[in-house]
Amino acid sequence: MKVFNIYILRSIINITIFAVVANILRIVIWNKESFIYILWNIFLAFIPFIISSFLLFYVKEKKIKKSLFIIGIFIWLLFIPNAPYIVTDFIHLGEIRTIPILFDIFLLFSSATLGLILGFSSLFHLEQIIKIRFSRVKTNLIMSLIILLISFGVYLGRFLRFNSWDVFFNHTSLIKNVWQVFSRSGSNFEVYLYTLLFFCFLSLFYEAWKSSNSK
């Protein structure tokens, strides 16, 4: 796979158009803006994909400074949970009974699929970067750790309602809540359960995605 796979890019463009148009139709036909936030979530999902694409390109061309690379990876880690996070938006399905539930299923499914494609593509970019310096075993371990961090990030976003930029603008509250998660292990079964669930889901589907795009 190249940095920019034409078939994946085509799928991303087509699904993005479908998801955006479906959201617009929802507003025009039923006058409901309750899912407009999904457009913002889609935008956030594009950020790590764009960052990893440029990082991989410049790493392969050996035209990136170490300091810039570290900053890029840090920002990427902050935003990558936004891509698979869209999957969790299914909890809002059926909240507004005046809208056909099948329509919202198509809207949410297309948005979640887009988020996963962007997320998996971005993960693959990073895996390619890691492979340049590390062995296959170490690469797999690092990728597992990254997916675990992403899973915990999804939990922080869905259940504790933190955003990527809270690291800069609300870091005190973020650190406090993360500390409580690990300092009260006996009363935080839900944290570990959902983080493990996200981890298994992302790991399995990422491997399936890689297999389907390996040829």
Summary of the structure (lengths in Angstrom):
residues: 215
radius of gyration: 18.1
end to end distance: 8.1
largest distance: 54.9
contacts: 621
relative contact order: 0.12
helix: 81%
strand: 0%
